[in-house]
Amino acid sequence: MTSTPFHDLDQYVAIPRLSGLVLSPDGTRLVTAVATLNSKKTKFVTALWEVDPAGQEPARRLTRSAKGESSAAFTRHGDLLFTSARPDPDSDTDDDDAVPALWLLPRNGAEARVVAHRVAGLGGVHVAKDADVVLVGSDVLPNATDDESDERLRKARKEKKVAAILHDGYPVRYWDHDLGPESPHLFVSTVDDDVVAPLASATDPRLTLRDVTPQARSALVEQGAAISPDGRTVVTGWNVPLARGQQRSRLVAIDVASGEHRVLVDDPAADLGSPTISPDGRWVTFSRETISTPHEAPRVTLQLVALEGGEARTLAPDWDRWPHSPVWLPDSSAVLVLADDDGRGPVFRIDLDGAEVTRLTSDDATFTDVCVSPDGARAYALRTSYEAPSHPVRIDLATGATTALTGPVATPELPGTLTEVETTTEDGRRVRAWLALPKDTAKAPLLLWIHGGPLGSWNAWSWRWNPWILVARGYAVLLPDPALSTGYGQQFVQDGWGAWGAAPYTDLLAITDAVERRDDIDETRTAAMGGSFGGYMANWVAGHTDRFRAIVTHASLWALDQFGPTTDAAYYWEREMTEQMALENSPHLHVGKIVTPMLVVHGDKDYRVPVGEGLRLWYELLAKSGLPADDEGRTPHRFLYFPDENHWVLSPQHAIVWYQVVEAFLAEHVLARTGEERPVYPEILG
């Protein structure tokens, strides 16, 4: 068999990874970010690369540093802004303490230089289309009155080794990081000629950053912002604290000159955010997600409102999909949007003068980071699927045809083939899936992979849950979208809402039954795996059937009555299930029926699914399951614990350990390898 990078985990984690795509104002330059391993192979470092939009010239590297570069954005004159913590020649700060500064790479190819810096770092770069104005994000301490006091307070906390945070609101943490004491603010600055083309001097001139959100507190946590083409108005999502620990978000417009804030759209029934402003400066699109209840799932729509204010309206109100990531056409007549759709993520067009939605791309792929040429004839995007990781393409907006561009990374050879399967459940619901199959295997053992979310879809390449690793070892991997998955209409989400253990579970078993009837599948050797919601479902599967030889549960929900109040956004969980629903759907109440060996995986820095879920699951497997530890404490179950990882397990060497442990556990229980063939767990674990 031909060896591929998926046969060797060191080669696999070394594959460069693309993210982000920006187009210069004149449409002649594309810039993307490429992450590669550092020299010690312990972390990824990102560099910026230029891609030829015409597809004729090879990609060329623009930046190189040990710290990496990100947040690329072009000025209206074609200079490239980016953020990096690379050493600043004009600073005496120790490299270990360096934070991302704003750098400018001149369009004429001169050396990049720092143009703005704050002690808290800078990120989230946005540039006005028709003005020399830049918008950036940076954190500010609550008692700071200016940059000097902010720096003084930070220095004092560091020197005295004080990390304590005094909270007076909720939430207090998010995914894998604590919130506070600092909070995100938005800063604007004019990019003057003396900064773009400075004269020789001891130090280069810097931008003067002005905080246009001095009273933000937690209002901008995890919110997106946009700046108008003339640089006069910033529009942003704005969190609003409510009674009993609840919150929602509205849309706020900020006058850059005066700092005056006005509420652009406020809807008590929904969360609003992700604004984009039309090229003519007249309109704002934004996302509206209805505030769910335990009995009614959320609905996501794209809204339109005049920048000057007025009543908002829904674009494509009858479209039964969840649009996101809108990008305006240059004449402001329409937007391109993305949406999950039947296991894909195509590009769609929505015209402002009607409700019509036109699907532009037709291939089996998902697109991200769309940008449109100045003449509106073409779009550029990153294209991904389970057959290839993200790579740059050009899209003809008249025909929808896609053309691969010459990118900085070669597409890796796969160790198998991808096919599509589907079935119909007893209650008439269509369930579809991708099935990754190994080459030259008569009957492959089957792994059921259950996606997280639960509002999501197996429709794009994943570096963390990559089926080809296990396909290279002879397994077939099934990637189904059960009830609650996106891309199949609102009713499909509603079918599983508040009842995770019902339709999602029966959908998974139905599609597994259908695939097991294939001639190329060994139905006697199967396992189920999942992370987050997928881990929850793996736990539920373990307590409701013994059909699988092994279960792998990663970052999983176990006791829903415990999970709800301790997750990072407990108020959202209250919108999802009542206390009674949580009890009816909690896997921990079925621990006594678990007779299948389980591999439990959890990171201590996971705040979305706190590590207490994994700890309780592990103890109750040993103490209360139908397959408990024996009189000598021996158990077939395993617990892979990462003290310094989060929800995903992101560091390269930990990812290798994750795959190695999963492979060994499956080989032991699914393939039943014993004796000299008994699998060995990674030596690096000690």
MOPE-V784132 format. One record per residue. N is the residue number from 1. RES is the residue in one small letter. SS is DSSP state (helix for helix, strand for strand, loop for the rest). PSI is psi in whole degrees, 0 to 359 (NA if undefined). NEAR is the number of other C-alpha atoms within 12 Angstrom. Layout:
N/RES/SS/PSI/NEAR  N/RES/SS/PSI/NEAR
//
This chain:
1/m/loop/139/14  2/t/loop/130/14  3/s/loop/139/19  4/t/loop/170/23  5/p/helix/342/25  6/f/helix/349/31  7/h/helix/343/29  8/d/loop/115/21  9/l/helix/328/29  10/d/helix/319/23  11/q/helix/323/21  12/y/helix/309/31  13/v/helix/344/34  14/a/loop/355/31  15/i/loop/124/30  16/p/loop/150/29  17/r/strand/127/36  18/l/strand/148/39  19/s/strand/145/35  20/g/strand/149/34  21/l/strand/126/39  22/v/strand/148/45  23/l/strand/137/37  24/s/loop/156/33  25/p/loop/329/29  26/d/loop/0/23  27/g/loop/13/29  28/t/loop/352/25  29/r/loop/132/33  30/l/strand/139/48  31/v/strand/132/46  32/t/strand/166/48  33/a/strand/138/43  34/v/strand/122/39  35/a/strand/128/35  36/t/strand/163/33  37/l/strand/145/27  38/n/loop/177/23  39/s/loop/332/12  40/k/loop/355/14  41/k/loop/33/22  42/t/loop/349/19  43/k/loop/164/22  44/f/strand/141/29  45/v/strand/133/32  46/t/strand/136/35  47/a/strand/159/37  48/l/strand/136/40  49/w/strand/148/36  50/e/strand/136/36  51/v/strand/136/40  52/d/loop/117/30  53/p/loop/336/36  54/a/loop/346/26  55/g/loop/18/24  56/q/loop/321/14  57/e/loop/149/17  58/p/loop/156/19  59/a/loop/149/28  60/r/strand/143/23  61/r/strand/134/25  62/l/loop/327/34  63/t/loop/156/36  64/r/loop/123/26  65/s/loop/161/26  66/a/loop/337/24  67/k/loop/335/29  68/g/loop/168/33  69/e/strand/150/44  70/s/strand/186/40  71/s/strand/47/35  72/a/strand/141/42  73/a/strand/138/40  74/f/strand/141/38  75/t/loop/170/37  76/r/loop/342/28  77/h/loop/358/27  78/g/loop/3/30  79/d/loop/151/34  80/l/strand/122/46  81/l/strand/146/45  82/f/strand/166/45  83/t/strand/146/45  84/s/strand/148/41  85/a/loop/16/38  86/r/loop/157/35  87/p/loop/134/30  88/d/loop/117/29  89/p/loop/336/20  90/d/loop/10/19  91/s/loop/149/23  92/d/loop/16/11  93/t/loop/138/16  94/d/loop/138/13  95/d/helix/326/18  96/d/helix/338/13  97/d/helix/3/19  98/a/loop/142/25  99/v/loop/162/29  100/p/loop/128/36  101/a/strand/169/41  102/l/strand/124/46  103/w/strand/155/42  104/l/strand/124/42  105/l/strand/106/32  106/p/loop/149/26  107/r/loop/340/24  108/n/loop/3/14  109/g/loop/4/15  110/a/loop/168/16  111/e/loop/141/18  112/a/loop/149/33  113/r/strand/159/36  114/v/strand/133/35  115/v/strand/349/40  116/a/strand/148/44  117/h/loop/140/37  118/r/loop/151/37  119/v/loop/336/29  120/a/loop/351/30  121/g/loop/164/32  122/l/loop/152/39  123/g/strand/182/35  124/g/strand/57/34  125/v/strand/130/39  126/h/strand/143/41  127/v/strand/137/43  128/a/loop/139/37  129/k/loop/323/33  130/d/loop/14/23  131/a/loop/158/25  132/d/loop/62/30  133/v/strand/136/38  134/v/strand/144/47  135/l/strand/128/48  136/v/strand/161/45  137/g/strand/149/42  138/s/strand/151/39  139/d/strand/148/37  140/v/strand/137/39  141/l/strand/148/34  142/p/loop/330/27  143/n/loop/3/21  144/a/loop/137/22  145/t/loop/343/16  146/d/loop/181/19  147/d/helix/323/27  148/e/helix/316/17  149/s/helix/327/18  150/d/helix/316/26  151/e/helix/319/24  152/r/helix/316/20  153/l/helix/319/27  154/r/helix/318/27  155/k/helix/320/19  156/a/helix/316/14  157/r/helix/320/18  158/k/helix/314/14  159/e/helix/323/11  160/k/loop/2/11  161/k/loop/46/11  162/v/loop/119/14  163/a/loop/2/18  164/a/loop/147/14  165/i/loop/127/18  166/l/loop/112/16  167/h/loop/148/18  168/d/loop/16/15  169/g/loop/184/23  170/y/loop/143/32  171/p/loop/172/35  172/v/loop/352/28  173/r/strand/165/29  174/y/strand/121/25  175/w/loop/280/26  176/d/loop/15/25  177/h/strand/151/22  178/d/strand/147/24  179/l/loop/132/32  180/g/loop/167/27  181/p/loop/342/29  182/e/strand/161/33  183/s/strand/154/33  184/p/strand/140/37  185/h/strand/164/39  186/l/strand/134/43  187/f/strand/144/41  188/v/strand/157/40  189/s/strand/150/33  190/t/strand/133/30  191/v/loop/91/32  192/d/loop/162/20  193/d/helix/326/18  194/d/helix/340/16  195/v/helix/321/29  196/v/helix/318/34  197/a/loop/73/24  198/p/loop/153/22  199/l/loop/163/12  200/a/loop/133/10  201/s/loop/175/10  202/a/loop/320/10  203/t/loop/147/16  204/d/loop/148/24  205/p/loop/152/24  206/r/loop/157/27  207/l/loop/148/31  208/t/loop/107/23  209/l/loop/134/29  210/r/strand/127/27  211/d/strand/117/33  212/v/loop/6/33  213/t/loop/54/38  214/p/loop/338/29  215/q/loop/27/23  216/a/loop/322/32  217/r/loop/241/30  218/s/loop/10/36  219/a/loop/333/34  220/l/loop/9/37  221/v/loop/121/36  222/e/loop/37/25  223/q/loop/151/33  224/g/loop/154/36  225/a/strand/162/41  226/a/strand/156/45  227/i/strand/140/45  228/s/loop/157/38  229/p/loop/326/33  230/d/loop/0/27  231/g/loop/12/32  232/r/loop/343/34  233/t/strand/136/39  234/v/strand/134/48  235/v/strand/133/50  236/t/strand/153/46  237/g/strand/150/40  238/w/strand/113/42  239/n/strand/138/33  240/v/strand/114/31  241/p/strand/142/24  242/l/loop/180/15  243/a/helix/153/11  244/r/helix/37/12  245/g/helix/7/21  246/q/loop/165/22  247/q/strand/160/30  248/r/strand/178/37  249/s/strand/145/38  250/r/strand/180/35  251/l/strand/130/45  252/v/strand/139/42  253/a/strand/137/38  254/i/strand/125/35  255/d/strand/119/27  256/v/loop/320/31  257/a/loop/314/19  258/s/loop/341/16  259/g/loop/4/22  260/e/loop/136/20  261/h/strand/140/23  262/r/strand/144/25  263/v/strand/118/28  264/l/strand/314/35  265/v/strand/134/37  266/d/loop/126/28  267/d/loop/102/26  268/p/loop/344/21  269/a/loop/5/19  270/a/strand/161/28  271/d/strand/132/34  272/l/strand/144/41  273/g/strand/191/43  274/s/strand/56/36  275/p/strand/149/40  276/t/strand/142/45  277/i/strand/137/43  278/s/loop/153/36  279/p/loop/331/32  280/d/loop/359/23  281/g/loop/11/31  282/r/loop/331/24  283/w/strand/155/36  284/v/strand/127/50  285/t/strand/151/47  286/f/strand/161/49  287/s/strand/139/39  288/r/strand/117/39  289/e/strand/117/28  290/t/strand/145/25  291/i/loop/114/28  292/s/loop/165/28  293/t/strand/167/23  294/p/loop/344/25  295/h/loop/350/20  296/e/strand/122/22  297/a/loop/158/32  298/p/loop/158/32  299/r/loop/134/33  300/v/strand/128/36  301/t/strand/163/36  302/l/strand/129/44  303/q/strand/159/39  304/l/strand/134/41  305/v/strand/150/34  306/a/strand/141/25  307/l/loop/329/38  308/e/loop/351/26  309/g/loop/168/21  310/g/loop/190/16  311/e/loop/134/18  312/a/loop/153/26  313/r/strand/158/26  314/t/strand/131/28  315/l/strand/133/37  316/a/loop/60/29  317/p/loop/337/23  318/d/loop/2/18  319/w/loop/124/27  320/d/loop/51/25  321/r/loop/168/34  322/w/loop/94/38  323/p/loop/150/41  324/h/strand/171/36  325/s/strand/54/33  326/p/strand/145/38  327/v/strand/127/41  328/w/strand/144/37  329/l/loop/153/31  330/p/loop/330/28  331/d/loop/7/22  332/s/loop/21/29  333/s/loop/342/21  334/a/strand/166/35  335/v/strand/147/47  336/l/strand/136/46  337/v/strand/163/44  338/l/strand/153/37  339/a/loop/140/41  340/d/loop/138/37  341/d/strand/102/36  342/d/loop/48/35  343/g/loop/10/37  344/r/strand/179/37  345/g/strand/72/40  346/p/loop/174/43  347/v/strand/131/45  348/f/strand/158/39  349/r/strand/133/36  350/i/strand/120/36  351/d/strand/142/26  352/l/loop/335/29  353/d/loop/10/16  354/g/loop/186/18  355/a/loop/10/20  356/e/loop/137/19  357/v/strand/128/29  358/t/strand/124/26  359/r/strand/127/29  360/l/loop/314/28  361/t/loop/146/35  362/s/loop/359/22  363/d/loop/168/24  364/d/loop/74/27  365/a/loop/169/34  366/t/strand/138/41  367/f/strand/147/46  368/t/strand/167/40  369/d/strand/48/35  370/v/strand/137/39  371/c/strand/149/43  372/v/strand/140/41  373/s/loop/155/31  374/p/loop/331/23  375/d/loop/358/18  376/g/loop/10/26  377/a/loop/336/21  378/r/strand/156/30  379/a/strand/158/47  380/y/strand/147/48  381/a/strand/168/46  382/l/strand/131/42  383/r/strand/134/43  384/t/strand/156/33  385/s/strand/184/30  386/y/loop/3/40  387/e/loop/349/32  388/a/strand/142/34  389/p/strand/177/33  390/s/strand/134/40  391/h/strand/150/42  392/p/strand/140/49  393/v/strand/161/38  394/r/strand/136/38  395/i/strand/124/37  396/d/strand/115/24  397/l/loop/349/30  398/a/loop/324/16  399/t/loop/341/17  400/g/loop/0/25  401/a/loop/139/22  402/t/strand/141/30  403/t/strand/126/27  404/a/strand/136/28  405/l/loop/165/30  406/t/loop/99/25  407/g/loop/178/41  408/p/loop/357/35  409/v/loop/134/30  410/a/loop/146/22  411/t/loop/126/27  412/p/loop/147/26  413/e/loop/138/20  414/l/loop/151/30  415/p/loop/9/32  416/g/strand/197/34  417/t/strand/158/25  418/l/strand/133/26  419/t/strand/167/23  420/e/strand/137/27  421/v/strand/159/30  422/e/strand/165/28  423/t/strand/174/28  424/t/strand/128/22  425/t/loop/171/24  426/e/loop/330/14  427/d/loop/15/14  428/g/loop/12/14  429/r/loop/128/27  430/r/strand/130/29  431/v/strand/125/41  432/r/strand/166/36  433/a/strand/160/38  434/w/strand/145/39  435/l/strand/115/41  436/a/strand/125/40  437/l/strand/141/41  438/p/strand/157/35  439/k/loop/148/24  440/d/loop/37/19  441/t/loop/120/23  442/a/loop/308/16  443/k/loop/108/24  444/a/strand/140/35  445/p/strand/151/40  446/l/strand/133/44  447/l/strand/122/47  448/l/strand/115/48  449/w/strand/131/45  450/i/strand/122/50  451/h/loop/161/44  452/g/loop/192/36  453/g/loop/270/29  454/p/loop/354/35  455/l/loop/87/34  456/g/loop/189/33  457/s/loop/146/39  458/w/loop/81/43  459/n/loop/9/38  460/a/loop/152/35  461/w/loop/138/33  462/s/loop/129/25  463/w/loop/331/32  464/r/loop/323/27  465/w/loop/81/32  466/n/loop/114/34  467/p/helix/335/45  468/w/helix/339/43  469/i/helix/314/39  470/l/helix/334/39  471/v/helix/321/33  472/a/loop/342/34  473/r/loop/13/36  474/g/loop/0/36  475/y/loop/151/41  476/a/strand/139/45  477/v/strand/123/46  478/l/strand/128/48  479/l/strand/83/47  480/p/strand/156/48  481/d/strand/95/52  482/p/loop/178/55  483/a/loop/142/44  484/l/loop/347/40  485/s/loop/151/47  486/t/loop/153/41  487/g/loop/7/35  488/y/loop/10/32  489/g/loop/162/30  490/q/helix/323/28  491/q/helix/327/23  492/f/helix/323/32  493/v/helix/315/37  494/q/helix/328/31  495/d/helix/330/31  496/g/helix/0/33  497/w/loop/129/36  498/g/loop/4/36  499/a/loop/60/32  500/w/helix/327/42  501/g/helix/0/37  502/a/helix/259/27  503/a/helix/317/33  504/p/helix/320/41  505/y/helix/311/37  506/t/helix/328/34  507/d/helix/316/38  508/l/helix/317/45  509/l/helix/324/37  510/a/helix/315/32  511/i/helix/328/37  512/t/helix/316/43  513/d/helix/315/28  514/a/helix/319/25  515/v/helix/325/39  516/e/helix/342/32  517/r/loop/353/18  518/r/loop/149/21  519/d/loop/338/14  520/d/loop/12/23  521/i/strand/135/30  522/d/strand/99/28  523/e/strand/352/27  524/t/strand/349/23  525/r/strand/96/28  526/t/strand/158/37  527/a/strand/160/45  528/a/strand/140/49  529/m/strand/148/48  530/g/strand/158/45  531/g/strand/144/39  532/s/loop/241/44  533/f/helix/323/37  534/g/helix/325/45  535/g/helix/319/40  536/y/helix/310/44  537/m/helix/326/48  538/a/helix/319/51  539/n/helix/318/54  540/w/helix/317/46  541/v/helix/316/47  542/a/helix/326/44  543/g/loop/1/35  544/h/loop/354/29  545/t/loop/151/27  546/d/loop/21/25  547/r/loop/337/27  548/f/loop/148/36  549/r/loop/339/36  550/a/strand/155/44  551/i/strand/131/48  552/v/strand/121/49  553/t/strand/116/47  554/h/strand/131/51  555/a/loop/51/48  556/s/loop/149/51  557/l/loop/131/49  558/w/loop/302/48  559/a/loop/102/36  560/l/helix/332/41  561/d/helix/332/27  562/q/helix/320/27  563/f/helix/314/38  564/g/helix/306/32  565/p/helix/349/26  566/t/helix/349/28  567/t/loop/165/35  568/d/loop/342/29  569/a/loop/68/27  570/a/helix/329/30  571/y/helix/327/29  572/y/helix/322/30  573/w/helix/325/31  574/e/helix/338/30  575/r/loop/350/27  576/e/loop/321/32  577/m/loop/144/32  578/t/loop/170/25  579/e/helix/323/22  580/q/helix/318/16  581/m/helix/318/25  582/a/helix/319/31  583/l/helix/320/24  584/e/helix/336/22  585/n/loop/16/36  586/s/loop/122/38  587/p/helix/331/39  588/h/helix/338/39  589/l/helix/355/26  590/h/helix/19/28  591/v/helix/327/33  592/g/helix/343/23  593/k/helix/358/25  594/i/loop/117/36  595/v/loop/9/31  596/t/loop/135/37  597/p/strand/135/39  598/m/strand/138/48  599/l/strand/116/43  600/v/strand/131/46  601/v/strand/132/48  602/h/strand/144/42  603/g/strand/140/37  604/d/loop/336/28  605/k/loop/17/29  606/d/loop/111/37  607/y/loop/344/36  608/r/loop/312/39  609/v/loop/92/46  610/p/loop/151/39  611/v/helix/340/40  612/g/helix/331/32  613/e/helix/313/40  614/g/helix/321/41  615/l/helix/317/28  616/r/helix/319/27  617/l/helix/314/46  618/w/helix/312/37  619/y/helix/316/24  620/e/helix/333/30  621/l/helix/317/40  622/l/helix/329/31  623/a/helix/329/22  624/k/helix/351/23  625/s/loop/172/31  626/g/loop/357/27  627/l/loop/67/26  628/p/loop/172/28  629/a/loop/143/22  630/d/loop/187/16  631/d/loop/341/9  632/e/loop/12/8  633/g/loop/7/13  634/r/loop/147/14  635/t/loop/146/24  636/p/loop/346/28  637/h/loop/157/37  638/r/strand/151/36  639/f/strand/111/32  640/l/strand/110/35  641/y/strand/132/31  642/f/strand/104/29  643/p/loop/333/16  644/d/loop/22/19  645/e/loop/165/29  646/n/loop/214/30  647/h/loop/334/38  648/w/loop/338/34  649/v/loop/88/32  650/l/loop/334/27  651/s/loop/144/28  652/p/helix/314/31  653/q/helix/328/29  654/h/helix/325/32  655/a/helix/320/32  656/i/helix/313/33  657/v/helix/318/29  658/w/helix/309/39  659/y/helix/321/37  660/q/helix/317/29  661/v/helix/317/30  662/v/helix/315/40  663/e/helix/315/37  664/a/helix/318/30  665/f/helix/317/38  666/l/helix/320/41  667/a/helix/323/30  668/e/helix/318/31  669/h/helix/327/32  670/v/loop/313/36  671/l/loop/349/29  672/a/loop/44/21  673/r/loop/130/17  674/t/loop/179/15  675/g/helix/227/9  676/e/helix/338/9  677/e/helix/1/12  678/r/loop/129/18  679/p/loop/150/23  680/v/loop/130/21  681/y/loop/158/23  682/p/loop/130/20  683/e/helix/330/11  684/i/helix/342/13  685/l/helix/354/16  686/g/loop/NA/6
//
